[in-house]
Amino acid sequence: LETTVGIIIYTAVDMIIWPRHAGDQFRSQRVELWSNIRSLLESYRKVFTDESDGKEVFGQRENTASLLSSAMADFDQACLDTADVRANRAAWQAWGDQVTSFLAALNLSYESIADCKRYDLHGHVQTLAPVLGTLERRLALIESFERQGSGGEPNERAEVSQLLSELPVDSLAQDVMSQLEPTQQPIFQSFVDQLRSLDRSSREILRLMVSPEEFTASAKVAADTFTRPLAATDWPAQQWIRATYPAIVFVCGFFLWIFVDPPTGPKVAMMAGILSLAVLLNRLDPVPVVVLMIVSTLFVVAPVYWLVMPRLNSGESLLCLVFVYAFTFAYLGGKNPAFKMGPLMMFVNMTGISNEQSYSFSGPIDGAIMTLLAGGVTALV
């Protein structure tokens, strides 16, 4: 009855009261990321045209890199709980690769601007200023698609074909290259190469934003073609590992129960299976989880169980304690899922809160031993 009610409450909260998923966070992170990339490109353009000294650039760089890292972390989680992201996973993975490439070329282009100024090429590179203007328009359109979805407004869709065409970087550069001295040509060519990279990666990003389904379909065809010589049962190694890992962990926990007969007996195998699934779905390294279990047992759960809980003499006070404890480590779990899993699992398995609350020595010790043995088996496998 307790398990059933818990599942019903969790499902109701997740679907009705707070229907938020990692896909929502992934989208908001992308919108913020493109807003920052546009600001960064604008700062570079101002340095390019001598409107700014570029002091704000380094802070913008760090913020943009942090946003990209957060967005890719949300992407990994969104693949688990958001069907649209999971269906177009190949497209979004390519999106991450192209954004990373774009930012790398953008930062290198800034260094090239400084080199061009140092070698008296500032007047020559001004001929490429229209390219940066077109790039800003392309990034604005990408940000608009991120905010509105891949459908976009009709006028934006009409602008896509124009902005998907290759920028005339080479044709503009050729006229300038013939006027430069031999020592200046490599410096100018470096700047041209970065602009070409920015053009290529931004076009690919825009194409992915317009039709991620087409990319996913083509990626699937390419993957099917690549794997066609294999037999139908020859899965990739990573898929075999993910498929068999929980079963192997459970079997090892089962044999540990049979041959060692630890406290709580068969619950060790059950908890090992639960931990293996949690580790698999959250993509965690089980070793840090076990370490956090040990640390939280000694310095968090045990003090709360022996010093705080006996002083609470009502169900309401115990409920408040559970809420504060769970909220604290769920918040920390937003930074690192291991901070959520370790302390919460140890609290659940050691405290045994019930309507007739009682305190003993064997209860929390048995729960701790069971969980740590299961965690050890999970990490060992």
Rosetta blueprint (number, residue, H / E / L):
1 L L
2 E H
3 T H
4 T H
5 V H
6 G H
7 I H
8 I H
9 I H
10 Y H
11 T H
12 A H
13 V H
14 D H
15 M H
16 I H
17 I H
18 W L
19 P L
20 R L
21 H L
22 A H
23 G H
24 D H
25 Q H
26 F H
27 R H
28 S H
29 Q H
30 R H
31 V H
32 E H
33 L H
34 W H
35 S H
36 N H
37 I H
38 R H
39 S H
40 L H
41 L H
42 E H
43 S H
44 Y H
45 R H
46 K H
47 V H
48 F H
49 T L
50 D L
51 E L
52 S L
53 D L
54 G L
55 K L
56 E L
57 V H
58 F H
59 G H
60 Q H
61 R H
62 E H
63 N H
64 T H
65 A H
66 S H
67 L H
68 L H
69 S H
70 S H
71 A H
72 M H
73 A H
74 D H
75 F H
76 D H
77 Q H
78 A H
79 C H
80 L H
81 D H
82 T L
83 A H
84 D H
85 V H
86 R H
87 A H
88 N L
89 R H
90 A H
91 A H
92 W H
93 Q H
94 A H
95 W H
96 G H
97 D H
98 Q H
99 V H
100 T H
101 S H
102 F H
103 L H
104 A H
105 A H
106 L H
107 N H
108 L H
109 S H
110 Y H
111 E H
112 S H
113 I H
114 A H
115 D H
116 C H
117 K H
118 R H
119 Y L
120 D L
121 L L
122 H H
123 G H
124 H H
125 V H
126 Q H
127 T H
128 L H
129 A H
130 P H
131 V H
132 L H
133 G H
134 T H
135 L H
136 E H
137 R H
138 R H
139 L H
140 A H
141 L H
142 I H
143 E H
144 S H
145 F H
146 E H
147 R H
148 Q H
149 G L
150 S L
151 G L
152 G L
153 E L
154 P H
155 N H
156 E H
157 R H
158 A H
159 E H
160 V H
161 S H
162 Q H
163 L H
164 L L
165 S L
166 E L
167 L L
168 P L
169 V H
170 D H
171 S H
172 L H
173 A H
174 Q H
175 D H
176 V H
177 M H
178 S L
179 Q L
180 L L
181 E L
182 P L
183 T L
184 Q L
185 Q H
186 P H
187 I H
188 F H
189 Q H
190 S H
191 F H
192 V H
193 D H
194 Q H
195 L H
196 R H
197 S H
198 L H
199 D H
200 R H
201 S H
202 S H
203 R H
204 E H
205 I H
206 L H
207 R H
208 L H
209 M H
210 V H
211 S L
212 P H
213 E H
214 E H
215 F H
216 T H
217 A H
218 S H
219 A H
220 K H
221 V H
222 A H
223 A H
224 D H
225 T H
226 F H
227 T H
228 R L
229 P L
230 L L
231 A L
232 A L
233 T L
234 D L
235 W L
236 P L
237 A H
238 Q H
239 Q H
240 W H
241 I H
242 R H
243 A H
244 T H
245 Y H
246 P H
247 A H
248 I H
249 V H
250 F H
251 V H
252 C H
253 G H
254 F H
255 F H
256 L H
257 W H
258 I H
259 F H
260 V H
261 D L
262 P L
263 P L
264 T L
265 G L
266 P L
267 K H
268 V H
269 A H
270 M H
271 M H
272 A H
273 G H
274 I H
275 L H
276 S H
277 L H
278 A H
279 V H
280 L H
281 L H
282 N H
283 R L
284 L L
285 D L
286 P H
287 V H
288 P H
289 V H
290 V H
291 V H
292 L H
293 M H
294 I H
295 V H
296 S H
297 T H
298 L H
299 F H
300 V H
301 V H
302 A H
303 P H
304 V H
305 Y H
306 W H
307 L H
308 V H
309 M H
310 P H
311 R H
312 L L
313 N L
314 S L
315 G H
316 E H
317 S H
318 L H
319 L H
320 C H
321 L H
322 V H
323 F H
324 V H
325 Y H
326 A H
327 F H
328 T H
329 F H
330 A H
331 Y H
332 L H
333 G H
334 G L
335 K L
336 N L
337 P H
338 A H
339 F H
340 K H
341 M H
342 G H
343 P H
344 L H
345 M H
346 M H
347 F H
348 V H
349 N H
350 M H
351 T H
352 G L
353 I L
354 S L
355 N L
356 E L
357 Q L
358 S L
359 Y L
360 S L
361 F L
362 S H
363 G H
364 P H
365 I H
366 D H
367 G H
368 A H
369 I H
370 M H
371 T H
372 L H
373 L H
374 A H
375 G H
376 G H
377 V H
378 T H
379 A H
380 L H
381 V L
